[in-house]
């Protein structure tokens, strides 16, 4: 049985606890992320905690188009959805259709295509990863850039398929490294894609510490396009 089937089976089992009569069409919108000097009280990335809980769906849009399609999908879903929006993405503009549309959960978005390195980035880190991937492309390094969109369910198939072609994986996640989504994806590569790996998996994350208040320290804390670019070049060596 594949991962998606197991996930759906888990949701059905939860409903059976109430005789199949209970649904929970709840959407919780919340903000996350650093970049505004709000210190650790208001800058945390808590989506790994909710990803851990069976039965919850966890969504992290990376732009305005994704936000609308995923939010409509969340509202129409009969299961509880945690909808995480990075504060730094609110000012960013993008084309969004007037009509309603949905983006299915558990289907990653492939933003760039290349056979040298697989880069998986989450939420706001997609924006930074795009800059890094475009920078290394000038030197002939071609990357698959994958935005999972949802961490639960996670589109493992797309990640593993890309890894099979590239053999190298860089995971970019703003959350702290211990028990993070980056660690989960790295474990996925080690357990199900080990035969494809040509180099160790590199995780680009925040350090294992609270978010600092000072502007200079906060800038050093958040993964940057430069750090992502360095990680891509490192796995190529």
C-alpha positions in Angstrom: 0.0 0.0 0.0 1.5 3.4 -1.0 1.8 6.4 1.3 -1.2 8.3 0.0 -3.4 5.2 0.4 -2.1 4.8 4.0 -2.8 8.5 4.7 -6.4 8.2 3.5 -6.9 5.0 5.4 -5.8 6.8 8.6 -8.3 9.5 8.0 -11.1 6.9 7.5 -10.1 5.2 10.7 -10.3 8.4 12.6 -13.9 8.9 11.2 -14.8 5.3 12.2 -14.0 6.2 15.8 -17.3 8.1 15.6 -19.2 5.5 13.6 -18.5 7.4 10.4 -20.8 10.2 11.4 -18.3 12.9 12.3 -16.4 15.2 9.9 -14.3 18.1 10.9 -14.4 20.8 8.1 -12.2 23.2 10.0 -9.5 25.5 8.6 -7.1 27.2 10.9 -5.2 30.1 9.2 -2.0 31.1 11.1 1.2 33.0 10.4 4.8 31.8 10.9 8.3 32.8 10.2 11.1 35.2 10.9 12.2 38.4 9.2 10.4 41.2 11.1 12.4 41.3 14.3 9.5 39.9 16.3 11.9 37.6 18.3 11.2 34.0 19.2 7.7 34.7 20.6 6.3 35.7 17.1 8.7 34.2 14.6 8.6 30.4 15.1 7.9 27.8 12.5 5.5 25.4 14.1 4.3 23.5 11.1 6.5 20.4 11.9 4.6 20.0 15.2 1.2 19.8 13.3 2.7 17.7 10.5 3.4 15.1 13.2 -0.2 14.7 14.2 -2.2 12.1 12.2 -5.4 13.3 10.8 -4.3 17.0 10.3 -3.6 18.3 6.9 -0.8 21.0 6.8 -0.5 23.5 4.0 2.2 26.1 3.2 1.6 28.2 0.1 4.6 29.9 -1.4 2.8 32.6 -3.5 -0.5 34.3 -4.0 -1.7 31.9 -6.7 -1.0 28.9 -4.5 -2.5 30.5 -1.5 -5.9 31.0 -3.2 -6.1 27.6 -4.7 -4.9 25.8 -1.6 -7.2 27.8 0.7 -10.3 27.0 -1.4 -9.3 23.3 -1.4 -8.9 23.6 2.4 -12.3 25.1 2.9 -14.0 22.4 0.8 -12.1 19.6 2.7 -14.0 17.6 5.3 -10.8 17.2 7.5 -9.1 19.7 9.7 -6.5 21.8 7.9 -3.7 23.9 9.3 -3.0 26.7 6.8 0.4 28.3 7.4 1.1 31.7 5.9 4.6 33.3 6.1 4.4 36.9 7.2 7.1 38.0 4.7 5.0 36.7 1.7 2.0 39.0 2.3 3.5 42.0 0.5 4.5 40.0 -2.6 2.3 40.3 -5.6 1.3 37.8 -8.3 -1.3 36.9 -10.9 -4.4 35.4 -9.3 -7.5 34.4 -11.4 -10.8 36.0 -10.4 -12.6 32.7 -10.6 -12.5 29.9 -8.0 -10.0 27.1 -8.5 -8.5 24.5 -6.3 -5.0 22.9 -5.9 -5.1 19.3 -4.7 -3.3 18.4 -1.5 -0.4 16.0 -1.7 0.7 17.1 -5.2 4.0 19.0 -5.3 4.8 21.7 -7.8 7.9 21.4 -10.0 9.1 25.0 -10.6 12.4 24.3 -12.3 13.7 21.2 -14.1 17.2 19.8 -14.1 19.1 16.5 -13.7 22.0 17.6 -11.4 20.4 18.3 -8.0 17.0 18.0 -6.5 16.1 21.0 -4.3 13.0 20.7 -2.1 12.0 24.0 -0.5 9.1 24.8 1.8 6.9 28.0 2.1 8.9 31.2 1.8 12.1 29.2 1.2 10.8 28.5 -2.3 11.4 32.2 -3.2 15.0 32.0 -1.9 15.6 28.6 -3.5 14.5 30.0 -6.9 17.2 32.7 -6.7 19.8 30.1 -5.8 18.8 27.6 -8.5 18.9 30.4 -11.1 22.3 31.5 -9.9 23.9 28.1 -10.2 22.2 27.6 -13.6 24.6 30.3 -15.0 27.4 27.8 -14.3 25.6 24.9 -15.9 24.2 23.3 -12.8 20.6 22.3 -13.5 18.2 21.6 -10.6 14.8 20.3 -10.1 13.1 22.7 -7.7 10.1 21.2 -5.9 7.6 23.0 -3.7 5.7 20.3 -1.8 2.8 22.7 -1.0 1.6 20.4 1.8 3.7 18.6 4.4 0.8 16.4 5.3 0.1 14.7 3.0 3.6 14.8 1.5 4.1 14.1 -2.2 6.9 11.5 -1.6 6.6 10.1 -5.2 7.6 13.4 -6.9 10.6 13.8 -4.5 11.8 10.3 -5.0 11.3 10.3 -8.7 13.4 13.5 -9.0 16.1 12.1 -6.7 16.3 9.0 -8.9 17.3 11.2 -11.8 19.6 13.6 -10.0 21.2 11.6 -7.2 21.7 14.7 -5.0 19.2 16.3 -2.6 19.1 19.7 -0.9 16.2 20.4 1.5 15.5 24.0 2.5 13.3 24.5 5.6 13.1 27.6 7.8 12.2 25.6 10.9 14.7 24.4 13.4 16.6 21.2 12.3 15.6 18.7 15.0 12.5 16.8 14.1 11.9 19.2 11.2 10.3 18.6 7.8 13.7 18.8 6.3 14.8 16.0 8.6 11.7 14.0 7.5 12.5 14.4 3.8 16.1 13.6 4.4 15.0 10.4 6.1 12.7 9.6 3.2 15.7 9.9 0.8 17.8 7.7 3.1 15.2 5.0 3.5 13.5 4.9 0.1 16.0 6.6 -2.2 19.3 5.5 -0.8 20.2 3.6 -4.0 19.9 6.8 -6.0 22.1 9.0 -3.8 25.5 10.1 -5.2 26.2 12.5 -2.3 25.0 13.0 1.3 21.7 14.9 1.7 22.2 18.5 2.7 19.7 20.3 4.9 19.6 24.1 4.8 17.7 25.1 8.0 17.7 27.6 10.8 20.0 26.7 13.7 18.7 24.8 16.7 18.1 28.0 18.7 15.4 30.5 19.4 14.8 33.2 16.8 17.0 36.2 17.7 15.7 39.8 18.0 18.7 41.7 16.7 18.5 42.4 13.0 22.0 41.1 12.1 21.5 37.9 14.1 18.0 37.3 12.5 19.5 37.7 9.0 22.1 35.1 9.9 19.5 32.8 11.4 17.1 32.6 8.4 18.4 30.4 5.5 19.5 32.7 2.6 19.8 32.3 -1.1 23.5 32.4 -0.7 23.4 29.4 1.8 21.2 27.5 -0.5 23.5 28.1 -3.5 26.5 27.0 -1.4 24.7 23.8 -0.5 23.9 23.0 -4.1 27.5 23.6 -5.1 28.7 21.4 -2.2 26.6 18.4 -3.2 27.9 18.8 -6.8 31.5 18.3 -5.5 
